[in-house]
Amino acid sequence: MAAAAAAALRAWFWNERFWLPHNVTWADLAGEAGPPGSGLQYPRAGHVLSAFPLALGIFAVRLLFERFIAKPCAINLGIQDSGPHRAQPNAILEKVFTSITKSPDGKRLEGLSKQLDWDVRKIQRWFRHRRNQDKPTTLTKFCESMWRFTFYLSIFFYGIRFLWTAPWFWDTRQCWYNYPFQPLTSRLYYYYILELAFYWSLMFSQFTDIKRKDFLIMFVHHLATIGLITFSYMNNMVRVGTLVLCLHDASDFLLEAAKLANYAKYQRLCDAFFMLFGVVFIVTRLGIYPFWILNTTLFESWELIGPYPSWWLFNGLLVILQILHIIWSYLIIRIAYKALMRGKVSKDDRSDVESSSEEEDVTSNSTKGVFSTSSNGSNRVNGHVASGQWTEEE
């Protein structure tokens, strides 16, 4: 019974009329994609499984990189591994903090003041210090950003080098000629699977990295990214997929560079990198993406191969990304405008931890820019792209 149900579910999920254009079957894509003995083949669903062990490998490399490369660099730049002032141990206040509220209201503060015979201001300071204990150190944030900067920069230049000689980079209609019978080269395979593995590593590490206000929106971003990469690989839309990936990689390393400069207290360099990031982000996400990527996936593909069910799914995910691009671009423009009005960029709108958005927690940062890491962020079809990396309010 269970075997029959599993077989029915598998047949439903892998329905050829959903995944493939009319008159194309999985059997057509099972053989060699080139002359006999060429070794060329078409993408196969089983290939994406290799992304999981690779994602674990990327995470392990990240840990080694942060410990043996990023941390010594941070120390050489004078970034200390010192956390915020720790709250005085108090069992009653700790119980309230962990079980009831991290920000008690006036009535509760008065009750605690009578119970402990403490001044209300002293209790407020205790809760502020206790909240700040959960905030990551600058060294931790620097190491996280340096890892993302290194990966984003490396994968972007790899993608540009690979695509420079690809015919579909110069003529997007090449993405659809003879589709889906387009052979998978080894370089294309490694580029695609490496990107997929990185996003899976972001998905896993999002639950252990610095938690921020945009956790949910970045979670949706990572899901959409992984879905796009996976689905486009399975039905061999990898050519246009490489364009999407490379386009999203173009701005992420600039944001991480800005955060690194900020943590090292090179404020002018930080502001310059952020402004450059904002320009590149808006040009690529609001200009090139809709008029180059969406144009070919929605209109050129409709003309050359016609729509079918997974075509709608693929384009639906791309449109979701465009909506996210608009939201993030609005935040970036707003932050940049207020930064120009103030003469500097201020604190990260997403904040380092959920509780740090309260006014008493941010006043200590009123004279410097504070960044967070995405992530992902992504940042990206990537996410890498970060939303609201800078904030206008201190």
Buried (B, 14 or more C-beta within 10 A) or exposed (E): EEEEEEEEEEEEEEEBEBBBBEEBEEEEBEEEBEEEEEEEBBBBBEBBEEBBEBBBEBBEEBEEBBEEBBBEBBEEBEBEEEBBEEBEEBEEBEEBBEEEEBBBEEEBBEEBBEEBEBEEEEBBBBBBBBBBEBBBBBBBBBBBBBBBBBBBBEBBEBBEEBBEEBEBBEEBEBBBBEBBEBBBBEBBBEBBBBBBBBBBBBBBBBEEBBBBBBBEBBBEBBBBBBBBBBBBBBBBBBBBBBBBBBBBBBBBBBBBBBBBBBBBBBBEBBBBBBBBBBBBBBEBBBEEBBEBBBEBBBEBBBEBBEEBEBBEBBBEBBBBBBEBBEEBBEBBBBBBEBBEEEEBBBBBBBBBBBBBBBEBBBEEBEEBBBBBBBBBBBBBBBBBBBBBBBBBEB
